[in-house]
Amino acid sequence: MDDSRRNPSSGDEAALRRIQRLSLHLYCPSAPLSGELSLLPCRAKRNLSPSVESLSEYMRGPHRDIQARIFEFFQSRPDLQTPVEISMAEHRQLCMRQMMALVRDAGIRPFRYLDENPSAYFAVAEAVGGVDISLGIKMGVQFSLWGGSVINLGTKKHRDKYFDGIDNLDYPGCFAMTELHHGSNVQALQTTATFDPITDEFVINTPNDGAIKWWIGNAAVHGKFASVFARLILPLQGKGGKSADMGIHAFIVPIRDLETHALLPGVEIHDCGHKVGLNGVDNGALRFSQVRVPRDNLLNRFGDVSRDGKYTSSLPTVNKRFAATLGELVGGRVGLAYTSVGVLKIAVTITVRYSLLRQQFGPPRKPEVSVLDYQSQQHRLMPMLASTYAFHFATQYLVDKYSEMKKTNDDQVVGDVHALSAGLKSYVTSYTARSISTCRESCGGHGYAAVNRFGILRNDHDIFQTFEGDNTVLLQQVAGDLLKRYQEKFKGGTLTVTWNYLRESMSSYLSQPNPVTARWEGEDHLRDPKFQLDAFRHRTSRLLQSVAARLQKHTKTLGSFGAWNRCLNHLLTLAESHIESVVLAKFIDAVQNCPDANTREVLKLVCDLYALDRIWKDIGTYRNVDYVAPNKAKAIHKLTDYLSFQVRGVARELVDAFDLPDLVIRAPIGMASEAYEQYTQNVGF
């Protein structure tokens, strides 16, 4: 029998000591002004004093000057600022005026940036998205989608004819890909473009209601042209004299008169109506009835039709032409991933600032404490803040790789960007969507006020998970690419940069876990970037190996489609695991490359929280394969909580380093100072 069982008073004293120790954490977990904090050993262990200026300078991209011009312009034009309450019709007109003013008054030319300096274009997109997400999306439709399709899928004749008009907004346009019955499955689109050799024209036709172009931005009100994706049909050139279907191609189709703005013959447009969000964007549905366009309106970079109706292409198959066509449109995914991080920064900044400001409850007969001093609030928000930093560096890397791809057209870089943009767009936008709701809840009742932005941010951002590729479909593309690389490894093929770690994965990562390493639980080991990255990659490699084996097994009985569907959840988990590995690798690189020692130390703290929080959230996977022993799992959990506590100590500096002006934050409770005063003034006090 132990001493406490023999001596009740000894047991009571031990229990009392435990209760006292717990009460310190419950009542005062991290309040910086409370005297009890001196009793907490973790408070004295590290005393970070980050410089907001140094952090901001390191986070700042190369085009902050352009963003500053945009913010200053809209700050000087109250008539162009979006009010909290606005009708759909008014919002649409305001967005068009905002875009016209940006181009013609402020002198910002997004289309030229897109063509000459993509990283500058994405910086513009992030800034205007901060002004109004509807404006950011409308700008993307005009320049990235409509304009991008012309210069990327067309040839010199199209650039010469349309570039200036798109650039100066004389030619507002649409991107007509999605149909009522087909969105993600672009290869199954039903709209047709049949060549008429007599008149040297293509006849654009909507063969049934399922082929109506749907959700087409800029179509309902402002668009005068559309890039229409349709099946190119050549009469009498198929087997047995039948028509030949050459697959999906893009065509420039005028939809309204340039002078009168009246609909052109054969074009029918209806308004898609009020949406959950983004009501500043005029989405419409288009039906074409025997609409004729000149042969030159075929965007013919990857396939052309001669005057005598002969088809030519540098690419030998329909599938290769289709892949090349969609590959040129990958910039939209890059932009959405990058802009989504901008939205996350806004939501996190509002929430952290309010959580520092708001005081509630506290020790008996003592002042109330900041909401962010509660462990539950830290658990919600500090890993989210760490993730925001991680995504910032990952999407910066993606933009750099995209710019490199546009300059070099290197096949390896192209492959890298395609898979990475699909994965990051999916992962980041899904995370941001969930996080905005968490931020709203974390701000209590005040988070429900429209003026404090969460409802608007959530509704406007929500569709990011769907357009430019549904997130579930994009993750499947990542998983498919991983499997392809996995197979190529055994055929002696090369691996692009993002997948390089797979060279070692089948040996070191898939060997039996070291029973000694599996039990290491020291802080230095857990905060070692090598351990963290190895853990992420170990998980990805095991998922890859196991899903490859499962697919091989099920294909024998279910066929390839059935096997893929049987393993679908496994494949999605694999893709997310890989993207998390890439994000962590880029965060570690950013930490190690930071020149300022103090800033580097703060970023290392944030990076460690990102890594260990992710490991803890999937601890079951690591335990199942004995990669982490029970004692180590417990240590990871404790250290994650401790790191959240530490990050809370520098949370204000971390959000201030995003350098978001009041024009972008706008929420009264998210202001850097006098938040309550601005909030009460907003309702009339």
N, C-alpha and C positions, 0 to 999 in steps of 0.2 A: 504494500500500500504506500502511495506517495505521501509527502509531508502535508500537503493540503488536505488530504483525506483524514490524516491523523489529527491535524490541528486546524479546526475550522477558522480560527481567527487569521491564521496565515493565508488560507485560501481567500478569505474576504479581502485581505489587504492586496493580494495579487490581482483580484478582480477589480478592486477600486483603482489600482494603478492603470490597468488596461482601459477602464472607462475614462479616466482622466486624460490618458494619451489620445484616445479616440475623440474625446470632446474638443481637444485642441484642433484636430483636423476638421471636425464637423463645423465648429463655430468660426474658425479662422484659418482656413486652409492656405491662403496666400495673400491676405490683405497687407499691403505694403506699409500701412501706418499703424498697425496693431502691435502692441507690446508683446503679446504672446508669441509672435512669429519668431522671436529670438530663441524660443525653445525648440524650434524645428530645425534639425540638423541640415536639411536640404536647402534651407534659405541661405546659410552661410557658405555653402559649398561652391557657389558660382555667383559672381556679381558682374553681369554683363551690362555694359553701357553703350549700346549701339548708337552710331551717328546716323540720323535719318538722312542727312545729306549724302553721306558716303554710300549707304544702302541704296538710296534712290539713284545715285549716279551709276552704280553698278547694274541696277535693274533697267535703267533707261536705255531704250533702243537707240539706234543711230539716227532716227528721224523724229526725235522729240520736238525739234524746232518746228516741223510741219504741224504736229499735233498742237503745239502751243498757238500757232497762227489760227488754227481752226477754233480752239477754245476761245481765244481773244475775239475772233470775229463774231461768234454766236453770243458771247457775253455782251458785246457792243450792240447787238440787235435783239432787243426784247421781243420785237414783233415776230421773230423767227424761233422763239423758244416755245416748246410744246407744253401747254397747260395740262394740269392733272385731269380735268374734265373737258372733253372735246368730242364732238360727234364724228362719226365715221367720214362723212362727206367733208367736213372741215379739216379733219386730220389728213385726208388724202391730198387736199389742195395745199395744206401747209407743208407737207413732205415735198411736194413738187417745187414749191417756192423755196424751201430750204436748199434743195439740190441745185436749183437754178442760181440761187444767190452764192452758194459755195463755189460754183464754177465761174460764174460771170462777174460777181462782185468781189469775192475773196481771192479769186485767181488761182484756186486749187484745181488742178486738172488730173483727176484720178485716172482717166483712161491713158494718159501719157505715162503716168507712173506704172500702171499695169503693164504697159508695153516695154518700157525702158528700165524700170527699177521696181520689181515686184514687192520688195520689202517695204518700200515707201508707200506703195498702194495699200498694203495690209495695215500699216500704221495709220493711214487716213481712215480706213474702214473701222479700226478700233475706236478712233476719236469720234467719228460721226455716229457710231453706235452708242457711244457714251452720251451724245447729245440727244439722240432718239433712236432706239433700235429699229423702228420702222424706216427711218431715214437711211440707216446703214444697209438694210435689206434692199430698199428701193435703189440705192446706189449700186449695190451688188448686181441687181437684175440688169440695170442699164449698162454698166461697164464690164463687169466680170462675165456675166452670162450672155447677154445680147452682143455686147461689143467683143467679148472674148471669143465667142463662137465665130464671129466674122473674121477676126485676125488670126485665129488659131486653126480654124477648119477651112478657111478660104485661102485664096492666093493673092498675088499682087494686085490684080484687077479689082478685087473686092476691097482691099485696103485703100487703094487709090480713090475709089468711089465713095466709101462710107466712113473712113476714119474720122475726118474732120467733123462731119455731121453728128457722129456719135459723141465725139469729144466735147463739142460745144452745146450739145443737147438739142440741136436742130432735128436730129433723128432719134427721138425716144423709141425704145423698142422692147420686145418681149423675148422670152426664151420658151418656146412652145414644144416641150418634150412630153411631160406627163399627160396621160389620158385618163378618162373616167375609169376604164377597166385595167389600166396598166400604169404603174408608177416605177417601182424598182426594176421590174423585168422589161427593160427598155428594148431588148431584142424582139419582144413580142408586140411592139406598137403596131397599130392597124391602119393609121393614116397612110394614104398612098400618094405617090408623085409619079404619074405615068407620062412617059415621054411621047410627045406628038411630033413625029418627024416632018409632017407637012408644014406645020407652023413654027417649028423649032422652039417649042415651049414644053414646059412641064405642067401637067394638070393636077392640082392639089385637090384631094377629095377626102371627105370623112365618110367612110362606107357604112357606118352604123353608129348608133348613139354611144356605144362603148368606146368609140374612137374619138369622141369629142375631147379636145384639149382642155384640161381642167387645172384649176389653181394657177393660172398663168399670170404672174406678176406684171404689172404695168398695162395689162390688157383691157381692164374694165373701163378705164378713163383716159389714160395718157398715151398709150403706145400707138405708133404709126407703122412700125415694122415688126415682124416676128421671124425669129429663126425657128423654122418648123422642121421637126424631125419626122421623117416619113420613109416608107418603103419605096425604094426606087424601082419602078416597073418598066421593063423594056418590052414592048409588044412584039410578038412573033419571033422572039429570039431564044425561047426555051426549047426543050425537047418536044418534037412533034408539032412545031409551030406555035406552041403555047407561049404565053408571056413569061419573061424571066424576071424573077425577084432578086435584085442585087443587094438586098439588105438595107439597113437603116442609113440614111444620109440626111444632111441638113440643107435646107433651102431658105433663102431670103424671100419672105412673102410680105409685100405691102398690105396693110390691113385698113388704113385710114388715109384719106386724102391729105396731103401735106398742107394745103391751103385751107380747106373748109373743115377738115377733121371728120368728114362724113365717112361712114363705113364704105369700103369699096365693094363692087359687085361680087356676089358669091360668098362674102365674109359675114358671118353671123356671130355676134358677141353678146354674152349675158354676164351680169355681175354675179360673182360667187357669194356676195353678201357679207354680212357681219361675221367676223371670226372671233375665236377665243382671244386672240391677240394680234398684233401687227396690223391694226386697222388703218394705219397710214399708207399701207400698200394696197393698191387696187387690183385684186385678183379677179380674173375673169375666165369664162369658158368660151372656147372658139369652135365653130363648125365651119368647114369649107365645102362649098358646093361648086365643083368644076372651076376652081380659081386658077387662072392661067398666069404663069410667070415665065420670063425669058430663060432660055437654057443657061445663060450666064449666071443666073441666080442660084444655081447649084454651088454649094461651098465644096470645091473640088480638090482640096489638098490630097485626099486619100482615094479619090475615085472620080473619074470624069466621063462625060458622054460627048462624043464628037457630033458634028453637024449631020452626019449620016447615021447616027444612032448607035455607034459602036462604043462599048464600054471599055475603059482602060484604067488600070490601077497598078501602082508599084507594089501593092500587097496582094498576095495570091489568093486569099480566101476571104469569105464573108466574115468569119470570126476574127481574123487579123485586122480587117478594116474596121470592124466594130470596136475592137479593143483600142485601136489607135485613135478612133474618134472620141471615145469616152475618156481616154487617157489625156487628151488635150484639155479636158474640162475639169481636171483635178484641182485647179486653183480655187474653185468654190468650196471644196472641203477644207483646204488649207485656211481659207478666210473664216469659215465657220468655227473651226477649232480655236483659231487665234482670237476671234471676237468673243467667243464663249468664255474664255479666260478673263477678258475684260469685264464681262457681265458678272462673273464670279468675284472679281476684285471689288466691284461696287457693292455687292450684297454683303461680302465679308467685312468691308470697311464700315458700312452702316451698323452692322450687328456688333462688331467688336467695340466700336466707339460707344454705342448705346449701352452695351454690357459693362463697360467701365464707368459710365455715368450713372446708371441706374443702381440705387442702393435698396436693399430689401433684407429684413430680418438681421440677426446678429446675436452675439452673446448677450446674456441677461444684463440689463442696466448699462449697456454699452452702445455706441453708435451702430447704425445699420452698416452692413458691408456691401461692397460692390458685387453685383450679380456675377461678374466674371471671377470672383474669388471662390465661387462654389465649384467643387470638383465636377459636378454634373455639367455645368456650363463649359468648363474647360474641356471636358471630354467631348462635348459636342463641337466646339468651335476651334480648338487649337489644332487638331489634325486637319481640319478644313483649311485653316490658314496655311498650314504647312503644305497641303496639297496645292493651294493656289500658287505658292512659290514654285513648287515642282512643275506644275503645268506651264507656268510662265517660261521657264527655261526650256522645257520640252518643245513648246510651240515656237519659241524663238529659233530653236534648232531646225524645226520643220520648215519655217519660212526661209531660213538660210539654204536648206537643201533644195527647196523649190526654186529659189533664185539661181542656184548652181545648175539645176536641171534645165532651166530656160536658156541659160548661157551656153551650156556644153552639149545638151542632148545626149549625154552619156547614158548608155543602156542600163548600166548598174544603178546610176543615180535615179533614172526614171523608175526602175522597179522599186527602189527604196522609197521614193516619194509616194508612189501609188499606194503601197501597203501601209506606210506610216501615216499618211493623211487619212486613209480610211479608218485606221485604228484609233488615232488621236481624236478625230472628229467624233467618232462614236463614244469613246470612253469619256472624253472631257465634257461633251454636251450632256451626256446622261448624268455624270457626277454633278455638274452645275445645276441641272434641273432639280435633282434631289436636294441639293444644298440650299437653294433659294427657299424651299419650303421649310427646311430646318432653321434657316435664318429668321424667317417670319415667326416661327414658333418661339424661337429664342428671345424675341423682342416682345413677347406677350401681346397684350391688347393693342399697344401702340404700333406693333408691326402690322396690324390689320388696317390701319388708316392708309387710304390710297396715297396720301401725300408722302408717306414714308417709303414708297416705291416697290415694296416686295410683290404686291399683286401685279403691278405693271411689268416688273422685270420677269416674274414667273410666267405670265401669259405671253409676253412678247418672245421670250426665249424658248418656250416649250416646243415650238415647231422645229427648232434646231435639231431635235432628235430624229426628225423625219425627212426634211428636204435635203437635197444633195446626197441622198442615199439614206434609207432607213437604217438606224443603228444596228439592228439585229442582222440585216443583210450585209452591212459593212464589216461587222465582226466575222461573219462567215468568209468574206473575202480574205481577211487577215489569216484566219485559220487555214484556208485553202492554200494561201501562199506559203505558210509555214510548212505544211505537208509537202508542198512541191520542193521547197528547199531541203527538207529532210530526205526526200527521195534522191534529189540530185547529189547530196553529200556522198551517197554510196555509189554514185556513177562518176565521181571525180570532178563534179562541177564546182564552179566558184560560188562564193557566198557574198552577197552585197553587204555593205557596212553594218546595217542594222542587225543582220542575222549572224554576224561573225562568231558570236559566242557559241553557236551550235557546233562549231568545229570540235569543241572539247566536250560538248554536252553528253554525247553517247558514251564517253569514257569516264571522266572525272565526276560529272554530275550524276551519272546513273550508277556509279559503283555503290556498294553498300556503305551507308553512313558510318563515319568513324565514331565508335561508341564513346571515345574520350571527348572529342570535339562536341558531340551531341549533348554533353553535360556541362560544358563550359558556360558559366553564367556571370562572369565578371563584366563590369560596365565597359571596360576598355575593349573587351572582345565584342560585346553586343553593339558597341558604337563604331566598330571597325567597318569601314565601307566595303572591305573585301567580304566579310561575313554576310553583310546585308545583301550585296549584289549576288553572291553565291547562292544565298537562300532563295532569292527571287528566281534566278536562272535554274536552280535545281527543280523548283516547282514547275516551271515552264517545260523543262526538258522531260520530266516524268509524264506530264500531261500529254506532251507531243508523242512520246513513245507509246503510251497506253492507248491513245485514241487512234494512232496508226494501226496498232494491232487489232483494236476493236473493229475498225472499218474493214480491214482485210477479212476478218472473220465473218462479219455480217454481209459483206458483198456477195459471198458465195450463195447465200440463201435469199437475200432480199434485193440484190442488184445494187448498183452504185447509189441511186437516188434513195432507195429504202434504207440502205446502210447509213447514209449521211443523215437522214432524218432520225434514225434510231440513236445516233451519237450526237445530235445537235447541241444539247445542253453542254456536253463535254467539250465540244468544239468552241462554243462561245466562251467557256471558262478558260480554255487554252489561249484564245485570242486576247482576252483581258489580261491574263497573266503575262503574256509577252509584252503587251503595251506597258504594263506596270514596270516591267524590267527595263524597258527603254527609257521610260520617264525617270526612274531612279538613276540610271547610268548618266543621263544628261544633267541631273541635279548634282550628282557627285562631281562631274566634270566642272560644273559652274562653281561649286565650292572650292575645288582645288585650284581653279584658275583665278580666283578673286585675289587681287593684289594687296588689298588692305587687310592686315591681320585681324583687327577687331571685327570688321565686317565678315570676314571669313569664318570667325568663331561663331558669330550669330547664325550665319547660313548653315554651318555644320550642325548646330543645335536643331534648326528647323528641318534639315535633311534627315537627321537621325530620327526625329519624331515621325516624319513621313514614312520612312522605311520600317521602323519597328511597329507602328500602328498597323501597317498593311500586313506585316507578318503575323501580328497578334490576331487580326481579324480572320485570318485563314489558318489559325494554329492547328486546327484539326487535321488539315492536310499534312502538315509537318510531323504531327504526332503519329499519324497513321503509318508513316514509313520510317519511324524512329529517327528522323532527322533532328528532332528536338526532344530531349528527355523531359520528364515532368518538372524537374527542378528548374530547367532552363526556360520552359514555358512560363513558369511562375515569375521568373526573373524578368522575362520580356514584358509581361503584364505590368509588373511593378515599375519597371523603368519607363514604359510608355506613359503611365500616369505621372511619373516624376518629370519627364520631359514636357508633358503638357503643362504642368505647373511652372516649369522654367520659361516656356514660351509665353505663358500668360504674363510673366514679368516684363517682357519686351514687346507685347502685342501692340501697344499703341504705336511704337516706333515702326513695327513691321507693316502696319496698314498705312501709316503716314508715308512710308517709303514708296507706296504705289503712286504717289504724287498726283492724285486725282483732284481736280479743282472742284469748287462748290457747284459749278455749273453741271458737272457730271454726277456728283453725289446727290444734290438737291434735297434729299430727305432731311427734314429738320432734326430728327433724332440722330442723324449721322454726321452732323456738322462737327468740326474740330473744336468749336467753342460755342458757348451760349446756346446749346441745343434746345433746352427747354424754353428759353426765351423766344427762339424762333418758332418753336412748335406752337406756343400759345398765341403768338402774333398771327400765325397762319389761320387760326380759327377766329380771330377778331378781338382778342384781349389786348 
